[in-house]
Structures are given as structure tokens and as C-alpha cells.
Amino acid sequence: MELGLNSKDLSNSASFAGNWILIFTILVTTIIITTYTSLKRSEEDHLRFNYETDMILQIVENRMNNYESALIEARAFVKNSKKFSRKELELFIQDTEVFSRLPGLQGLGYSIMIKKEQKNQFEKAMRKDFGTFKIWPKGFREIYSSIIVLEPQDWRNQTAMGFDMYNESTRKKAMDQATEENRAILSEKVFLVQGGERAELNGFLLFLPHYKKDAKLVTVTDRKNALLGFTYSPLRASELFGALFSEFKMMVNVSIYSQNEDTSNHYYTFSQNGYKPVLSSVKKLNLHGREWIFKFSDLPQFPRSSSSLKDFMVFTTGCLISILIYVIFHITRRQMHLAHALAIEKEKLLQREKEHVQTRDDFLSIASHELKTPLTSLKLHAQIMQRAIERKDTNQFKPEKISALVHQVDEQTNRLTRLVDDMLDISRIRSGKLRIEKGLVDLNELIMDVIDKLKPQFMNSIHELPKTIFKSNIKGHWDRFRIEQVLNNLLTNAIKYGNKKPIIIKTLQENNKAKIQVIDQGIGIAPGNLEKIFERFERAGMTAREISGLGLGLYITNQIIKAHGGKITVKSIPEKGSTFTVELPL
Ligand code: ADP
């Protein structure tokens, strides 16, 4: 019993721990999946972002290389024209349709190098073709450069004609570098002179040196000596990049700087919206002798895979699935437990059914034996009498013989009556019809009455009447007939199982209760059978052949005492004897 309780507790605590382990495992798995998918999405975003930014760098680089190609084409034309004239270059530039081919290119021109002694003559010659031409800004310098061609000839570019770029340090630096390295070189940030509106014309220039034909260009000095001028292109940052980035859908924002991220070096920012970016990076691009800095960040239209909403949804979905798994698991386990409990219950019922069948079979065998014994005895006596009548054996008809015979018949019929009464009582108890009719009973007197009725059995078996130890004057309201039945059962058992040893019967009065004790020194009862003997048909392993009985006496006794609001208990030591105690309310 105790073991069963403990194992149930253990299984309960095991399933409790199991539940927590399950919840913990599911939760950890959900967190891992959420983190993993979140990382994967973020990784995807970074890859996409990196791809987009690399693409922008590539586009800018390609475009700048295209501009360089345009300069190279123009220089090739100048180099190879037999008699180079300003007009021819203008026509060449117009013919190549370079401005429609390369959107964002705002100008393509030629700047010639003029030594101080050539300046006046040069200006005079130029004015033949270009009425107001002069090298500007004014001032005396060792060497001048002068823009002589700048296409397209719109109002802005016309204002730049004659401008001495070599006089301005940023441009000079780029021109010198281009001369020395014999390649196209970008200037740092300059304010272009076209249009005169400085703030608007934030930009840079691309210079390609033009040397004397067939000159030796091995050393820097060779190149400086051979320098004739530059094909060049002025580039306004906002127009160049604006045109460039309008050609495709920008997913990322970009800010472009020359050299470093100082605001004074800022060329261009694609979008100035107030969006707070999530992804950002800074990349450098080496372009024609300059290092440009590109600061990238994502725009709202950037297709970001990662989002806290998605993470939340994955986590919530995970949690919901987890709860679902848990509920299914829980229900399944409960159903399994229920099925298991039902199987056990069924097993118990089957076992009980088997026991009932066994008990019924035992009862039938015992009952038939118990009924047969007095009937056999009665039949035997009838046969003896029949034979005596046939033989006319007068000896058998003597009064003492007849008296003995009648006594025997009476005893056997009494036994049969008791058996039938017991069975009827059982049926009454089962149908709840055992009626208790209470009246004032003197307990000691009733006991003496029962002893008197059982006198022949006492004398036959123990050869003495039971010893009585009575508390005087115990009276209560009980059913006399039923209490007599109780005393009869207990004393009969004491005789049957008492090993022919003396019996004591005590009465006591305690706490408003009357107590009757029947003490024998007989075979006793094994501890395991102490509770069982009060059940129906229970004979504690006794067979009818050993000691006769139906196993109903103590059951009926217990029911009668309970019906009176009392109780019966037994203490017993095998082979030492038993004490049955009955308590009845007064
Ligand atoms: P029965 O005596 O007809 O078997 P009871 O219900 O009176 O039925 O008793 C049930 C069983 O209890 C008996 O079969 C017997 O094994 C045991 N028993 C009853 N009284 C005693 C006793 N005084 N000493 C030993 N065993 C007893």
C-alpha cells in the first residue's frame, strides 16, 4: 500500500520534471531557431548590401573610365591631326556625340600650356577666332595654361574660356601629376569656374596630358619638356552622380568624398531623407590617382530580410508550435496514463471477478457439505429406526433410545436451521433489510442465557462452562435477538477453534460503551487474516472438513454490530489464542 503511494508520488514528480525538461527543450529550440534564422537573414542582408555597394563602386569606376576614354579619343585626334585647330577639335567632339553617349559629362575641352613670352602673341592669335579672348585671371606668371576649347559651348562653358588652370593650386597639382605619370589624373575637390556660382559648382577635373608628337617620354623631365597641354573634363559632382544614379533603382544611400570624410571634401549625397539606416559601410575607391571615400547606408526601399517583426513572428510561431507540441504531448501522455490506469482497473476487476467465482465455488462446496452433514445424520437415524421397525427390535423403542434419537434429530435440525438462517441473513444484509428492533437488554443476563443454551456444546468440547468476569448491571438498548446471535457466533467459534481449552467471557463499561470480550486459547489467527475473517465466505484457509462452517458468522456479526453503531475488533496470536472485543453504544 505504502509502496504504491510512493511510486505514484515518484511517477508524479518524474512527470513534473519531464514536463519542465520538455518545455525547456522546446523553448531552447525555439530560441536557437529564432537566432539562427535572424542571423541568416542578417547575413543575407549584409551580402545583398555588400553586393549593392560594390555595384555602385563598379558603376562609378566604369563611368570614370569612360570619361578617360573620351579624353584619350580627343587627345588622339589632336595628336594625329595634321594642322590642329580649335575649330577642328570642337567639330570632332561634336561628331563623337560624347555627351549623349556619356550622360553626366558636362564638358570636354583642351587647355594649352603657354610660356610667358608666348602669351601676348597667343592671345592675339586666339582673338581672331574668339573675339574677346584673353588669359585670365590677370597677372604675370612664368607659365600659363589656357582653356581654348570647351564643349559644349553653352553659357557656362563659355565663361571658362581663357582660364589659366595652372594658376590654381589644386588644378596645378593634378596637372603636374598627370604630366609626371603620363596618365589621366583626377583633381581634388575644386570649385569649377563655369557659371561663376561657386557653391553650385562643386566638382573635380580629369586631366590627360598631351605631349609633343614623337617626343621622348622616359623621364619626368622628358615629359615636362614635351608637354603641350591637356585634354580635360570638368565634372560637376551633383550633375555627374545625379545622372549616374538616376539610371537605375538605388537601394542604398551613398555619400561620396574626396580623400577623407571631411565635409570640405564632400562631393555628393544621394538621398537626404530622415530614414535611420540599419546597415552601413565605408569603402574606398582608387580612381585616376585619387582616393575617393564612399559612405553607404541602406535606404527604406532596400529589401531587408531581417526585421524584428519577422524575428518576433518566428519566435511567436515557434512558441505557439511549442505550446501545441506540449499540449499534444501532455494529452497523449494523460491518455496513456488513463489507458494504463484503466487496464490496471480492468485487471483488478478481472481478478476480483475470479476471486468471486472462486469464493462462490468454495461456498457452494462448503454449503453443500454443511447441509449434507446434518441431512446424512438425519437419514442415518431414519434408516436405523426403519430397520428396527422391520426387525420388530423392541430394544430400539425403549424411551431412552427414542429420547436420544429425538435429541439427535433436534440437534441436526437446529444446525440446518442455523445454516438456513445465516444464509437468509446474508440475503437480508445484501438487500439492506436487516432490521434491528431495539429494546432494553441486560447484557450479563443475556450472556448467561446464551451460555445456558450452548451448555451441551461447552460440556461436549471443553467439559466446562466459560469463565465469566462481569461488570455488574450493564444495560443498553439493543436488538436482543441479534445480540444473542452475535454472542452465539463468538462463543461457538471459541468452542470450534479453541483447542478444547478454557474460555473467558468478560463485560466492561467504558466511556458510555458496553464492551464484551470473548477470550480463547485456541489455534489463533495469522496476522494476514485478521481483517479478512470479517468478510463474506472468508474462512481464513480453513476447510469444511477440518472444522465445519460457512464463513458467514463473523460477517453477520460485524454487520449486526455496525447496525447498532458499535464495532468489533480482534487480537490474536497463532497457537496462543484470540480475543474478540465487541463495543456497543449504551
Ligand atoms: P466459520 O466459523 O463458519 O468458518 P466465521 O465467519 O465465524 O465462519 O469465522 C470465519 C473464520 O475466522 C473461521 O473460518 C476461522 O478461520 C476464523 N475464526 C473465527 N473465530 C476464531 C477463533 N476464535 N479462533 C481462531 N479462528 C477463528
Residues whose N, C-alpha, C, O or C-beta is under 5 A from the ligand:
A	BS01	ADP	N493 A494 Y497 G522 I523 G524 I525 I533 E538 R539 A540 M542 S548 G549 L550 G551 L552 G553 L554 Y555 S578
